[in-house]
Amino acid sequence: MTPPPTRQLVVSIINYRTGPLTLHCVASVLADIAGLDAEVVVVDNLSGDGSAEQIADWIAAQDPPVPVRLVMSAQNSGFSGGHNLGMSAVPADFYLILNSDALLRQGFCAAILAAAAQHPRAGLFAPRIEYEDGTQQSNCFRFPSAASELIRGAQSGPVTKALKRHEVALTMPPAPDQIGWASFACILLRGAMVQAIGPMDDGYFLYFEDTEYCLRAGRAGWSVVYVAQARAVHFRGGSGPVKAMAAANKRLPAYYYASRTRFLYQAHGALGPLSANLAWILGRGIGQLRRLVAKPVHGGNDRELRDIWTNTLSPLGDRHARTRQIRRD
């Protein structure tokens, strides 16, 4: 049997009850891939709200036909599982992982593919991600660690300053040698790297799967390159609830903490989750000392002292996919 031809570029987009957003995203991609050997794969993660049918009808109505295919998942397989389906649908030299609540600026694909040609040993290419008004978002980071959890727990300027080189968020644009991982809200993956290190870990339902994939890639010798010339818009707040919940100090979903524990174990070994949790608790204690000098104390997420221990005894266990969101903030 003759294998299917390899595309230069496949764009993977997950739809989960975001029909209009997904089609808006697809339209921006189609406008930018004109003239390229490229295809868009939309994976519906068992939406069950009619949005998959809406997308299918839109594809069928296009005249002339457009290079877009719809893949129906038999389950809500999460962020990793959905994009693994998208990447496995069509062999490609490069895969663009793209949120449904994102748009490509004109010239995006040409710029990021040019950067990929210039950096043959790089496996991941992070674009400049912007708000709609052009303001830059942070999408390149250091890896989480016990030190970064101390910073997060303390929420204190002096602690952050003292441990600055361990802070997760990088100043944008980032120094090339500082990038540990980049957000998968929009990122280009080299197909040869995907073949070499395998698909994303579907033991993650949502969050930290991009962090782990970059860690695995780095351990295998593949670097992350930031490409300022490739610009995308990410409408934060349209894709998932976690950042808004954290900003309001609400309790975060169980799957977030299950993913956190899984990553800390995979990155730092069996003691990784324990050391990170103890560091966070120490940080919270330091933060409370601000009360002695009448300074405001960051409230933290509701029940976080309890929730950080999720899956500590079985870090590769149940991913706690109790809710249905599968998109990234």
Residue pairs with C-beta under 8 A, 6 or more apart in sequence:
3 91
4 90
4 91
5 91
6 91
6 92
6 93
6 191
7 37
7 38
7 39
7 90
7 91
7 92
7 93
8 36
8 37
8 38
8 92
8 93
8 94
8 113
9 33
9 36
9 37
9 38
9 39
9 92
9 93
9 94
9 95
9 96
9 109
9 113
10 38
10 39
10 40
10 41
10 86
10 87
10 89
10 90
10 92
10 94
10 95
10 96
11 29
11 33
11 38
11 39
11 40
11 41
11 95
11 96
11 98
12 41
12 43
12 82
12 83
12 86
12 87
12 95
12 96
12 97
12 98
13 22
13 25
13 26
13 29
13 40
13 41
13 42
13 43
13 86
13 98
13 99
13 100
14 42
14 43
14 44
14 45
14 79
14 82
14 83
14 86
14 99
14 100
14 326
14 327
15 22
15 42
15 43
15 44
15 45
15 47
15 51
15 52
15 55
15 100
16 44
16 45
16 46
16 47
16 76
16 82
16 100
16 324
16 325
16 326
16 327
17 47
17 48
17 49
17 51
17 324
18 51
18 100
18 101
18 238
18 239
18 327
19 47
19 49
19 50
19 51
19 52
19 54
19 55
21 100
21 101
21 235
21 238
22 42
22 51
22 55
22 100
23 54
23 55
23 58
24 103
25 98
25 99
25 100
25 101
25 102
25 103
26 40
26 42
26 55
26 68
28 103
28 104
29 40
29 96
29 98
29 104
30 40
30 66
30 67
30 68
31 104
31 106
32 104
32 105
32 106
32 107
32 108
32 109
33 40
33 67
33 109
36 109
36 113
38 67
38 109
39 67
39 68
39 69
39 90
39 92
40 66
40 67
40 68
40 69
41 68
41 69
41 71
41 86
41 87
41 89
41 90
42 55
42 68
42 69
42 70
42 71
42 86
43 71
43 73
43 82
43 83
43 85
43 86
43 89
44 51
44 52
44 55
44 70
44 71
44 72
44 73
45 73
45 75
45 76
45 77
45 78
45 81
45 82
45 326
46 72
46 73
46 74
46 75
46 76
52 70
52 72
55 70
56 70
59 66
59 68
59 69
59 70
62 68
69 89
69 90
71 85
71 86
71 89
73 81
73 82
73 85
75 81
76 321
76 324
76 326
77 84
77 85
77 202
77 326
78 202
78 204
78 205
78 206
78 209
78 319
78 321
78 326
79 184
79 200
79 204
79 205
79 206
79 207
79 209
79 326
79 327
79 328
80 199
80 200
80 201
80 202
80 203
80 204
80 205
80 209
81 202
82 326
83 97
83 184
83 200
84 199
84 200
84 202
86 95
86 97
87 95
87 189
87 194
87 199
88 199
91 191
92 191
93 190
93 191
93 192
94 113
94 116
94 188
94 189
94 190
94 191
95 188
95 189
95 191
95 194
96 109
96 112
96 186
96 187
96 188
96 189
97 184
97 186
97 187
97 188
97 189
98 104
98 185
98 186
98 232
99 185
99 186
99 234
99 239
99 327
99 328
100 239
100 327
101 234
101 235
101 236
101 238
101 239
101 327
102 129
102 185
102 186
102 232
102 233
102 234
102 235
103 232
103 233
103 235
104 231
104 232
104 233
105 130
105 231
105 232
105 233
107 229
107 230
107 231
108 127
108 230
108 231
108 232
109 230
111 127
111 227
111 229
111 230
111 231
112 125
112 127
112 188
112 227
112 229
112 230
113 188
114 229
115 125
115 225
115 227
115 229
115 230
116 122
116 125
116 188
116 190
119 125
119 223
119 225
121 221
121 222
121 223
122 190
122 222
122 223
122 224
122 225
123 189
123 190
123 192
123 193
123 217
123 222
123 223
123 224
124 182
124 187
124 188
124 189
124 190
124 193
124 214
124 217
124 222
124 223
124 224
124 225
125 187
125 188
125 190
125 224
125 225
125 226
125 227
125 230
126 139
126 140
126 179
126 182
126 183
126 186
126 187
126 224
126 225
126 226
126 227
127 139
127 186
127 187
127 188
127 227
127 228
127 230
127 231
127 232
128 136
128 173
128 226
128 227
128 228
128 229
128 230
128 231
128 232
129 136
129 137
129 139
129 183
129 185
129 186
129 231
129 232
129 233
129 234
130 136
130 137
130 231
130 232
130 233
130 234
131 137
131 233
131 234
131 235
131 236
132 233
132 235
136 172
136 173
137 172
137 234
137 236
138 169
138 170
138 172
139 172
139 182
139 183
139 185
139 186
140 170
140 172
140 174
140 178
140 179
140 181
140 182
140 183
140 224
140 226
141 168
141 169
141 170
141 179
141 180
141 181
141 182
141 183
141 211
142 148
142 166
142 167
142 168
142 169
142 170
142 178
142 180
142 181
143 168
143 180
143 181
143 211
143 215
143 267
144 168
144 211
144 260
144 263
144 264
144 267
144 276
145 166
145 267
145 268
145 276
146 268
146 272
146 275
146 276
146 278
146 279
147 163
147 166
147 279
148 163
148 166
148 167
148 168
149 276
149 277
149 279
149 280
149 283
150 159
150 163
150 279
150 280
150 282
150 283
150 286
151 159
151 160
151 163
151 166
151 167
151 168
151 283
152 168
152 280
152 283
153 279
153 280
153 281
153 282
153 283
153 284
153 286
153 287
153 300
154 160
154 283
154 284
154 286
154 287
155 283
155 287
155 297
155 298
155 300
156 283
156 286
156 287
156 290
159 283
159 286
160 167
170 178
170 179
173 226
173 228
174 226
176 225
176 226
179 223
179 224
179 226
180 211
180 214
180 215
180 218
180 224
181 210
181 211
181 213
181 214
181 215
181 224
182 210
182 214
182 224
182 226
183 210
183 328
184 209
184 210
184 213
184 328
185 234
185 239
185 328
186 232
186 234
187 210
190 222
193 217
193 220
193 222
196 220
196 222
197 213
197 216
197 217
197 220
197 222
200 209
200 212
200 213
201 209
201 212
201 213
201 216
201 262
203 262
203 316
203 319
204 212
204 259
204 262
204 263
204 319
205 255
205 258
205 259
205 319
205 320
205 321
205 326
206 240
206 242
206 255
206 256
206 259
206 321
206 325
206 326
206 327
206 328
207 242
207 255
207 256
207 259
207 260
207 328
208 259
208 260
208 262
208 263
209 259
211 263
211 267
212 262
212 263
212 266
212 267
214 224
215 263
215 266
215 267
217 223
217 224
218 224
236 243
236 329
237 243
237 244
237 329
239 327
239 328
239 329
240 325
240 327
240 328
240 329
241 253
241 325
241 329
242 252
242 253
242 256
242 329
243 329
244 329
245 251
245 252
245 253
245 301
246 252
246 301
249 299
249 300
249 301
249 302
250 301
250 302
251 301
251 302
251 303
251 304
251 307
252 301
252 304
252 307
253 320
253 322
253 323
253 325
254 307
254 310
254 320
254 322
255 319
255 320
255 321
255 322
255 323
257 307
257 308
257 310
257 311
257 320
258 310
258 311
258 317
258 318
258 319
258 320
259 319
260 273
260 308
260 310
261 273
261 310
261 311
261 312
261 315
262 311
262 315
262 316
262 319
264 272
264 273
264 276
264 315
265 272
265 273
265 315
265 316
266 272
266 315
268 275
268 276
273 311
273 312
273 315
274 312
276 308
277 308
277 309
277 312
280 308
281 305
284 300
284 305
287 297
287 298
288 297
290 296
290 297
291 297
301 307
310 320
311 317
311 318
311 320
